[in-house]
Each structure stands twice: as C-alpha cells, then as structure tokens.
Amino acid sequence: MRDIRCYLCGYRLTVSMRAMSTSCPSCKKAIKIEDVIVKTYIPVIDLQTCGRIKITKRGRVAAKRIQSGDGITCDGVMEGAVETDGDVDFGPKASWKGSTLLSRSIRIAAGAKLIGVVTVPWQRPEPVKKKKTVAKTTTAKKTVTKKTLTKKTTVKKKTAKKTVRKKKR
C-alpha cells in the first residue's frame, strides 16, 4: 500500500502500489498516481501526478502548473510554476523558468539555470476539515384561499380518474 495526497484538495489516502489513477473521496475528482517520464516536448496546461516526474535530457515541459507528490528530477527544460511535496533535483544541463518553485528541498548541479522565485523548504498546508452542520428548517404559516383549494382538489380528481381508467383497461 502507498500513501498519497490529492494534488487538488490535499486529502491524504492510501492506494495500491499498482494503481495508476483513482478518484479522491474528498473532492470526487480523478487523480493520476503513476510516475511521469518526459522524453520529448510536451505542451500542456497542467502536468499533475501524485507520483514522481522525470524530465530526461531531451525532455521539455511547457505548462502553466507542474504538480508532483513524490518529487521532480529534471535533466531537461521545465517552464511553469512548480509545486511538489517531495524533492526537486536539477541536473548539470537542466533549466527552469517560471513564476514560483515550491519544494521541500532542492538540489542544483553546477551549470543548471533557474529563473523565478524559489521557496524552500515548503510544505503544503493541511486541508481544513468541514464541520457538518444540520440545516434548520422553519415552517411558515400559509393562508389558504378557496381558489387554491378548489384547484388542488380538481387536479387530484382528474389524476384519480385517469388512474382508474387505466386500471379498468
């Protein structure tokens, strides 16, 4: 069994080691668990996984947001805001350009290029548990007129006749 954390809402759950995706019981969204290996150019809006992201030497990711649960290993090029609960490793020819890089720890090899705001150490805030509240219903007194009573009774009589006719046939 493997402990993961939903990258959308932060809910912690346990899944099988072989699972590739699941749905979060808290936010009811589909989440990806498998590790992602980038070998070529991938232009996406969001690259999200609860596993690890590995970008090879020829790999390049252009995304608005890159989220990983287990960490990121980059030997290629990353473009976008990075958020991970694990470690980020940059190889000697790696480069990153984005608005923010949020990580638990970071290792930068000599020769790597980073452009953006780096926040280390960073830890994702725990989700706030919602308190269950019982909604109180108040009943208001209604003034009933003869017109509304007659309309309701006539409707009831018509539906009763229709059901009786159907039963006779």
MDAnalysis code that builds the backbone (N, CA, C; Angstrom):
import MDAnalysis as mda
import numpy as np

u = mda.Universe.empty(507, n_residues=169, atom_resindex=np.repeat(np.arange(169), 3), trajectory=True)
u.add_TopologyAttr("name", ["N", "CA", "C"] * 169)
u.add_TopologyAttr("resid", np.arange(1, 170))
u.add_TopologyAttr("resname", ["MET", "ARG", "ASP", "ILE", "ARG", "CYS", "TYR", "LEU", "CYS", "GLY", "TYR", "ARG", "LEU", "THR", "VAL", "SER", "MET", "ARG", "ALA", "MET", "SER", "THR", "SER", "CYS", "PRO", "SER", "CYS", "LYS", "LYS", "ALA", "ILE", "LYS", "ILE", "GLU", "ASP", "VAL", "ILE", "VAL", "LYS", "THR", "TYR", "ILE", "PRO", "VAL", "ILE", "ASP", "LEU", "GLN", "THR", "CYS", "GLY", "ARG", "ILE", "LYS", "ILE", "THR", "LYS", "ARG", "GLY", "ARG", "VAL", "ALA", "ALA", "LYS", "ARG", "ILE", "GLN", "SER", "GLY", "ASP", "GLY", "ILE", "THR", "CYS", "ASP", "GLY", "VAL", "MET", "GLU", "GLY", "ALA", "VAL", "GLU", "THR", "ASP", "GLY", "ASP", "VAL", "ASP", "PHE", "GLY", "PRO", "LYS", "ALA", "SER", "TRP", "LYS", "GLY", "SER", "THR", "LEU", "LEU", "SER", "ARG", "SER", "ILE", "ARG", "ILE", "ALA", "ALA", "GLY", "ALA", "LYS", "LEU", "ILE", "GLY", "VAL", "VAL", "THR", "VAL", "PRO", "TRP", "GLN", "ARG", "PRO", "GLU", "PRO", "VAL", "LYS", "LYS", "LYS", "LYS", "THR", "VAL", "ALA", "LYS", "THR", "THR", "THR", "ALA", "LYS", "LYS", "THR", "VAL", "THR", "LYS", "LYS", "THR", "LEU", "THR", "LYS", "LYS", "THR", "THR", "VAL", "LYS", "LYS", "LYS", "THR", "ALA", "LYS", "LYS", "THR", "VAL", "ARG", "LYS", "LYS", "LYS", "ARG"])
u.atoms.positions = np.array([
    [0.835, -1.179, 0.000],
    [0.000, 0.000, 0.000],
    [0.886, 1.251, 0.000],
    [0.347, 2.309, -0.569],
    [1.108, 3.540, -0.752],
    [0.262, 4.729, -0.278],
    [0.864, 5.587, 0.522],
    [0.184, 6.782, 0.997],
    [0.425, 7.911, 0.007],
    [-0.662, 8.538, -0.445],
    [-0.564, 9.663, -1.373],
    [-1.406, 10.817, -0.852],
    [-1.258, 11.943, -1.509],
    [-2.019, 13.127, -1.157],
    [-2.597, 13.718, -2.434],
    [-3.881, 14.006, -2.440],
    [-4.538, 14.577, -3.615],
    [-3.923, 15.938, -3.926],
    [-3.526, 16.151, -5.178],
    [-2.915, 17.418, -5.560],
    [-3.955, 18.507, -5.780],
    [-5.229, 18.177, -5.748],
    [-6.276, 19.171, -5.930],
    [-6.791, 19.730, -4.603],
    [-7.044, 18.825, -3.633],
    [-7.609, 19.294, -2.366],
    [-6.705, 19.040, -1.160],
    [-5.672, 18.191, -1.300],
    [-4.757, 17.927, -0.199],
    [-5.153, 16.762, 0.687],
    [-6.218, 16.052, 0.356],
    [-6.696, 14.928, 1.162],
    [-5.717, 13.757, 1.083],
    [-5.418, 13.155, 2.217],
    [-4.496, 12.010, 2.258],
    [-5.287, 10.713, 2.136],
    [-4.767, 9.772, 1.312],
    [-5.407, 8.481, 1.147],
    [-4.375, 7.409, 0.863],
    [-4.775, 6.164, 0.999],
    [-3.907, 5.015, 0.777],
    [-4.423, 4.250, -0.438],
    [-3.501, 3.935, -1.355],
    [-3.867, 3.208, -2.574],
    [-2.906, 2.033, -2.764],
    [-3.234, 1.166, -3.689],
    [-2.387, 0.029, -4.020],
    [-1.121, 0.506, -4.740],
    [-0.057, -0.260, -4.620],
    [1.200, 0.092, -5.288],
    [1.049, 0.046, -6.814],
    [0.153, -0.778, -7.324],
    [-0.027, -0.939, -8.770],
    [-1.004, 0.066, -9.374],
    [-1.695, 0.818, -8.547],
    [-2.707, 1.756, -9.054],
    [-2.055, 2.846, -9.898],
    [-2.709, 3.177, -11.013],
    [-2.213, 4.230, -11.899],
    [-3.040, 5.509, -11.756],
    [-4.299, 5.357, -11.362],
    [-5.158, 6.513, -11.118],
    [-6.279, 6.088, -10.186],
    [-6.899, 7.064, -9.578],
    [-8.013, 6.801, -8.673],
    [-8.844, 8.078, -8.580],
    [-9.921, 8.017, -7.831],
    [-10.695, 9.231, -7.587],
    [-10.568, 9.596, -6.118],
    [-10.475, 10.854, -5.849],
    [-10.313, 11.350, -4.485],
    [-11.659, 11.271, -3.775],
    [-11.726, 10.648, -2.589],
    [-13.000, 10.575, -1.882],
    [-13.461, 11.928, -1.336],
    [-12.564, 12.879, -1.218],
    [-12.922, 14.186, -0.678],
    [-13.482, 15.112, -1.757],
    [-12.738, 15.307, -2.843],
    [-13.184, 16.247, -3.888],
    [-13.864, 15.551, -5.068],
    [-13.875, 14.219, -5.077],
    [-14.548, 13.414, -6.115],
    [-13.975, 13.606, -7.509],
    [-12.731, 14.057, -7.617],
    [-12.075, 14.253, -8.912],
    [-11.128, 13.090, -9.181],
    [-10.859, 12.830, -10.451],
    [-9.898, 11.799, -10.838],
    [-8.480, 12.334, -10.627],
    [-7.630, 11.530, -10.003],
    [-6.244, 11.935, -9.791],
    [-5.316, 10.875, -10.363],
    [-4.203, 11.320, -10.888],
    [-3.207, 10.453, -11.502],
    [-2.162, 10.093, -10.452],
    [-1.808, 8.818, -10.370],
    [-0.871, 8.354, -9.350],
    [0.460, 7.928, -9.959],
    [0.448, 7.521, -11.202],
    [1.639, 6.954, -11.824],
    [2.756, 7.984, -11.998],
    [3.989, 7.488, -12.134],
    [5.134, 8.345, -12.408],
    [5.089, 8.789, -13.870],
    [5.544, 10.019, -14.127],
    [5.530, 10.569, -15.482],
    [6.974, 10.766, -15.940],
    [7.304, 10.219, -17.115],
    [8.633, 10.394, -17.705],
    [8.470, 11.177, -19.000],
    [9.141, 12.316, -19.082],
    [9.041, 13.191, -20.252],
    [10.318, 13.032, -21.066],
    [10.169, 12.526, -22.314],
    [11.325, 12.298, -23.181],
    [11.387, 13.275, -24.342],
    [10.258, 13.937, -24.643],
    [10.198, 14.899, -25.749],
    [9.495, 16.167, -25.266],
    [9.131, 17.021, -26.198],
    [8.445, 18.264, -25.868],
    [6.981, 17.985, -25.571],
    [6.504, 18.454, -24.418],
    [5.101, 18.281, -24.038],
    [4.520, 19.645, -23.654],
    [3.659, 20.224, -24.514],
    [2.971, 21.454, -24.124],
    [1.608, 21.104, -23.515],
    [1.432, 21.358, -22.238],
    [0.181, 21.068, -21.540],
    [-0.191, 22.269, -20.669],
    [-1.426, 22.288, -20.230],
    [-1.847, 23.335, -19.309],
    [-1.389, 22.972, -17.900],
    [-1.725, 21.755, -17.462],
    [-1.340, 21.285, -16.135],
    [-0.720, 19.899, -16.260],
    [0.446, 19.714, -15.640],
    [1.064, 18.391, -15.539],
    [0.990, 18.021, -14.067],
    [0.067, 17.112, -13.740],
    [-0.198, 16.784, -12.343],
    [-0.144, 15.284, -12.132],
    [0.519, 14.865, -11.050],
    [0.565, 13.471, -10.654],
    [0.886, 13.382, -9.170],
    [0.429, 12.306, -8.549],
    [0.795, 12.050, -7.154],
    [2.132, 11.326, -7.090],
    [2.613, 10.854, -8.212],
    [3.893, 10.156, -8.294],
    [5.034, 11.116, -8.545],
    [6.062, 10.610, -9.218],
    [7.280, 11.379, -9.486],
    [7.297, 11.816, -10.960],
    [7.855, 12.988, -11.235],
    [8.024, 13.476, -12.603],
    [9.509, 13.455, -12.921],
    [9.864, 12.820, -14.062],
    [11.261, 12.780, -14.508],
    [11.329, 13.357, -15.911],
    [12.173, 14.375, -16.064],
    [12.360, 15.003, -17.370],
    [13.769, 14.674, -17.833],
    [13.861, 13.945, -18.949],
    [15.158, 13.490, -19.457],
    [15.907, 14.646, -20.120],
    [17.119, 14.366, -20.621],
    [17.953, 15.402, -21.236],
    [17.281, 16.058, -22.427],
    [16.568, 15.279, -23.234],
    [15.889, 15.831, -24.410],
    [14.448, 16.216, -24.106],
    [14.016, 16.023, -22.882],
    [12.642, 16.345, -22.497],
    [12.447, 17.818, -22.214],
    [11.235, 18.281, -22.518],
    [10.901, 19.680, -22.266],
    [9.413, 19.754, -21.926],
    [9.093, 20.438, -20.833],
    [7.711, 20.601, -20.405],
    [7.382, 22.085, -20.403],
    [6.333, 22.457, -21.108],
    [5.820, 23.820, -21.084],
    [4.402, 23.740, -20.534],
    [4.235, 24.156, -19.285],
    [2.943, 24.045, -18.614],
    [2.691, 25.275, -17.759],
    [1.442, 25.521, -17.517],
    [1.085, 26.616, -16.619],
    [1.427, 26.216, -15.184],
    [1.121, 24.944, -14.846],
    [1.368, 24.449, -13.493],
    [1.886, 23.023, -13.556],
    [2.946, 22.731, -12.797],
    [3.526, 21.395, -12.713],
    [3.439, 20.970, -11.247],
    [2.653, 19.913, -10.967],
    [2.460, 19.453, -9.597],
    [2.849, 17.989, -9.487],
    [3.593, 17.673, -8.426],
    [4.044, 16.309, -8.199],
    [3.968, 15.997, -6.710],
    [3.647, 14.750, -6.390],
    [3.580, 14.346, -4.995],
    [4.899, 13.848, -4.454],
    [5.632, 13.060, -5.251],
    [6.876, 12.439, -4.785],
    [8.133, 13.213, -5.147],
    [8.062, 14.186, -6.022],
    [9.233, 14.968, -6.372],
    [9.462, 15.028, -7.869],
    [10.486, 15.808, -8.247],
    [10.789, 16.035, -9.664],
    [12.288, 15.891, -9.884],
    [12.645, 15.168, -10.946],
    [14.030, 15.082, -11.393],
    [14.085, 15.684, -12.790],
    [14.885, 16.723, -12.952],
    [14.934, 17.427, -14.231],
    [16.353, 17.435, -14.779],
    [16.524, 16.879, -15.978],
    [17.780, 16.972, -16.720],
    [17.575, 17.772, -18.001],
    [16.322, 18.165, -18.281],
    [15.993, 18.908, -19.490],
    [15.518, 20.310, -19.160],
    [14.365, 20.691, -19.739],
    [13.845, 22.050, -19.599],
    [12.435, 21.997, -19.015],
    [12.195, 22.825, -18.001],
    [10.870, 22.971, -17.404],
    [10.463, 24.433, -17.479],
    [9.216, 24.667, -17.895],
    [8.674, 26.018, -17.922],
    [7.318, 25.989, -17.249],
    [7.168, 26.741, -16.162],
    [5.900, 26.806, -15.465],
    [6.089, 26.830, -13.963],
    [5.007, 27.101, -13.259],
    [5.019, 27.114, -11.798],
    [5.098, 25.677, -11.288],
    [6.049, 25.413, -10.391],
    [6.292, 24.056, -9.892],
    [5.881, 23.981, -8.430],
    [5.161, 22.899, -8.094],
    [4.725, 22.672, -6.721],
    [4.849, 21.184, -6.438],
    [5.663, 20.806, -5.455],
    [5.848, 19.399, -5.138],
    [6.004, 19.192, -3.640],
    [5.482, 18.057, -3.173],
    [5.636, 17.688, -1.766],
    [6.979, 17.015, -1.528],
    [7.691, 16.648, -2.581],
    [8.973, 15.957, -2.476],
    [10.147, 16.869, -2.775],
    [11.224, 16.250, -3.283],
    [12.458, 16.972, -3.598],
    [12.505, 17.310, -5.087],
    [13.244, 18.356, -5.421],
    [13.482, 18.721, -6.823],
    [14.978, 18.613, -7.070],
    [15.349, 17.833, -8.100],
    [16.752, 17.653, -8.479],
    [16.958, 18.218, -9.879],
    [17.909, 19.143, -10.005],
    [18.265, 19.703, -11.310],
    [19.636, 19.185, -11.704],
    [19.724, 18.606, -12.918],
    [20.991, 18.112, -13.441],
    [21.862, 19.244, -13.954],
    [23.064, 18.927, -14.465],
    [24.003, 19.973, -14.895],
    [23.540, 20.791, -16.099],
    [22.700, 20.227, -16.971],
    [22.239, 20.972, -18.149],
    [20.753, 21.320, -18.059],
    [20.189, 21.218, -16.882],
    [18.764, 21.487, -16.691],
    [18.496, 22.981, -16.602],
    [17.259, 23.351, -16.968],
    [16.861, 24.744, -16.811],
    [15.390, 24.796, -16.414],
    [15.071, 25.821, -15.635],
    [13.696, 26.049, -15.211],
    [13.397, 27.531, -15.295],
    [12.208, 27.841, -15.836],
    [11.753, 29.222, -15.911],
    [10.283, 29.226, -15.541],
    [9.950, 30.009, -14.510],
    [8.564, 30.061, -14.069],
    [8.363, 31.103, -12.995],
    [7.137, 31.194, -12.542],
    [6.838, 32.200, -11.529],
    [7.293, 31.748, -10.144],
    [6.966, 30.508, -9.749],
    [7.350, 30.015, -8.417],
    [7.762, 28.560, -8.479],
    [8.666, 28.183, -7.586],
    [9.058, 26.797, -7.392],
    [8.920, 26.532, -5.900],
    [7.958, 25.685, -5.525],
    [7.693, 25.346, -4.137],
    [8.076, 23.895, -3.923],
    [9.000, 23.642, -2.978],
    [9.512, 22.295, -2.783],
    [9.981, 22.102, -1.348],
    [10.034, 20.831, -0.931],
    [10.552, 20.501, 0.393],
    [12.057, 20.717, 0.440],
    [12.767, 20.290, -0.604],
    [14.209, 20.526, -0.706],
    [14.577, 20.589, -2.190],
    [15.763, 21.126, -2.457],
    [16.194, 21.297, -3.845],
    [17.682, 20.991, -3.950],
    [18.051, 20.297, -5.027],
    [19.463, 20.026, -5.321],
    [19.744, 20.572, -6.709],
    [20.748, 21.444, -6.804],
    [21.073, 22.081, -8.082],
    [22.511, 21.728, -8.437],
    [22.694, 21.064, -9.571],
    [24.036, 20.725, -10.045],
    [24.656, 21.962, -10.698],
    [25.983, 21.996, -10.728],
    [26.691, 23.113, -11.356],
    [26.323, 23.169, -12.842],
    [25.941, 24.346, -13.312],
    [25.575, 24.521, -14.713],
    [24.076, 24.637, -14.934],
    [23.243, 24.301, -13.957],
    [21.791, 24.399, -14.101],
    [21.360, 25.861, -14.042],
    [20.304, 26.196, -14.788],
    [19.811, 27.569, -14.841],
    [18.405, 27.620, -14.262],
    [18.206, 28.527, -13.290],
    [16.892, 28.701, -12.676],
    [16.496, 30.164, -12.766],
    [15.290, 30.421, -13.278],
    [14.774, 31.782, -13.367],
    [13.383, 31.787, -12.743],
    [13.244, 32.466, -11.606],
    [11.961, 32.539, -10.918],
    [12.161, 32.588, -9.412],
    [11.074, 32.602, -8.679],
    [11.095, 32.658, -7.217],
    [11.091, 31.230, -6.670],
    [12.090, 30.908, -5.846],
    [12.221, 29.566, -5.273],
    [11.906, 29.650, -3.781],
    [10.976, 28.814, -3.318],
    [10.619, 28.751, -1.905],
    [10.947, 27.356, -1.387],
    [11.988, 27.281, -0.544],
    [12.428, 26.013, 0.036],
    [12.785, 26.277, 1.488],
    [12.426, 25.547, 2.474],
    [11.501, 24.411, 2.461],
    [10.053, 24.890, 2.412],
    [9.244, 24.113, 1.756],
    [7.826, 24.418, 1.624],
    [7.038, 23.161, 1.937],
    [5.917, 23.342, 2.613],
    [5.047, 22.218, 2.924],
    [3.620, 22.628, 2.615],
    [2.919, 21.761, 1.898],
    [1.535, 22.047, 1.531],
    [0.692, 22.134, 2.799],
    [-0.146, 23.160, 2.917],
    [-0.989, 23.267, 4.115],
    [-2.008, 22.135, 4.173],
    [-2.312, 21.691, 5.377],
    [-3.301, 20.626, 5.557],
    [-4.681, 21.173, 5.211],
    [-5.537, 20.319, 4.595],
    [-6.877, 20.791, 4.254],
    [-7.701, 21.017, 5.520],
    [-8.566, 21.996, 5.473],
    [-9.444, 22.295, 6.599],
    [-10.621, 21.345, 6.545],
    [-10.851, 20.644, 7.660],
    [-11.976, 19.713, 7.701],
    [-13.259, 20.500, 7.879],
    [-14.232, 20.154, 7.059],
    [-15.512, 20.842, 7.106],
    [-16.353, 20.262, 8.238],
    [-16.929, 21.141, 9.034],
    [-17.825, 20.704, 10.089],
    [-19.199, 20.491, 9.491],
    [-19.805, 19.374, 9.856],
    [-21.142, 19.086, 9.347],
    [-22.153, 19.836, 10.202],
    [-22.949, 20.633, 9.561],
    [-23.981, 21.381, 10.261],
    [-25.338, 20.941, 9.747],
    [-26.268, 20.879, 10.658],
    [-27.627, 20.489, 10.294],
    [-28.397, 21.759, 9.998],
    [-28.974, 21.799, 8.836],
    [-29.735, 22.977, 8.441],
    [-31.085, 22.962, 9.141],
    [-31.420, 24.062, 9.756],
    [-32.702, 24.171, 10.441],
    [-33.730, 24.688, 9.451],
    [-34.843, 23.987, 9.412],
    [-35.905, 24.418, 8.516],
    [-37.025, 25.017, 9.356],
    [-37.509, 26.121, 8.922],
    [-38.618, 26.769, 9.613],
    [-39.833, 26.687, 8.715],
    [-40.956, 26.418, 9.327],
    [-42.185, 26.350, 8.552],
    [-42.961, 27.631, 8.764],
    [-43.351, 28.219, 7.699],
    [-44.132, 29.453, 7.766],
    [-45.600, 29.117, 7.567],
    [-46.468, 29.829, 8.265],
    [-47.902, 29.592, 8.114],
    [-48.360, 30.177, 6.795],
    [-49.154, 29.370, 6.072],
    [-49.675, 29.816, 4.789],
    [-51.164, 30.107, 4.939],
    [-51.571, 31.140, 4.298],
    [-53.002, 31.410, 4.258],
    [-53.551, 30.765, 3.002],
    [-54.488, 29.904, 3.177],
    [-55.050, 29.159, 2.065],
    [-56.397, 29.762, 1.708],
    [-56.575, 30.066, 0.447],
    [-57.849, 30.615, -0.011],
    [-58.664, 29.511, -0.662],
    [-59.919, 29.792, -0.915],
    [-60.798, 28.807, -1.538],
    [-60.349, 28.477, -2.961],
    [-59.809, 29.440, -3.678],
    [-59.380, 29.219, -5.058],
    [-58.260, 28.182, -5.127],
    [-57.287, 28.277, -4.255],
    [-56.205, 27.309, -4.304],
    [-56.684, 25.937, -3.887],
    [-57.629, 25.867, -2.947],
    [-58.154, 24.564, -2.537],
    [-58.909, 23.903, -3.668],
    [-59.738, 24.648, -4.357],
    [-60.523, 24.055, -5.428],
    [-59.631, 23.611, -6.581],
    [-58.593, 24.376, -6.882],
    [-57.685, 23.975, -7.959],
    [-56.973, 22.688, -7.601],
    [-56.511, 22.573, -6.387],
    [-55.804, 21.357, -5.976],
    [-56.735, 20.154, -5.960],
    [-57.946, 20.341, -5.488],
    [-58.861, 19.218, -5.429],
    [-59.282, 18.777, -6.821],
    [-59.459, 19.719, -7.733],
    [-59.844, 19.324, -9.080],
    [-58.698, 18.591, -9.769],
    [-57.477, 18.997, -9.524],
    [-56.337, 18.314, -10.113],
    [-56.252, 16.900, -9.574],
    [-56.478, 16.756, -8.297],
    [-56.421, 15.426, -7.690],
    [-57.511, 14.526, -8.249],
    [-58.703, 15.061, -8.457],
    [-59.801, 14.259, -9.002],
    [-59.500, 13.820, -10.423],
    [-58.934, 14.704, -11.232],
    [-58.599, 14.359, -12.610],
    [-57.549, 13.269, -12.674],
    [-56.524, 13.356, -11.852],
    [-55.498, 12.324, -11.870],
    [-56.041, 11.013, -11.340],
    [-56.965, 11.086, -10.396],
    [-57.555, 9.858, -9.860],
    [-58.385, 9.169, -10.930],
    [-59.144, 9.925, -11.706],
    [-59.950, 9.343, -12.776],
    [-59.066, 8.680, -13.826],
    [-57.985, 9.299, -14.173],
    [-57.082, 8.740, -15.180],
    [-56.489, 7.430, -14.707],
    [-56.127, 7.353, -13.483],
    [-55.546, 6.113, -12.980],
    [-56.594, 5.018, -12.911],
    [-57.809, 5.367, -12.592],
    [-58.882, 4.371, -12.537],
    [-59.151, 3.831, -13.931],
    [-59.197, 4.677, -14.924],
    [-59.440, 4.254, -16.297],
    [-58.336, 3.321, -16.786],
    [-57.105, 3.620, -16.460],
    [-56.017, 2.766, -16.880],
    [-56.107, 1.385, -16.249],
    [-56.569, 1.331, -15.025],
    [-56.689, 0.041, -14.349],
    [-57.814, -0.809, -14.936],
    [-58.897, -0.172, -15.393],
    [-60.018, -0.921, -15.968],
    [-59.664, -1.530, -17.307],
    [-58.840, -0.904, -18.093],
    [-58.475, -1.403, -19.422],
    [-57.577, -2.530, -19.306],
])
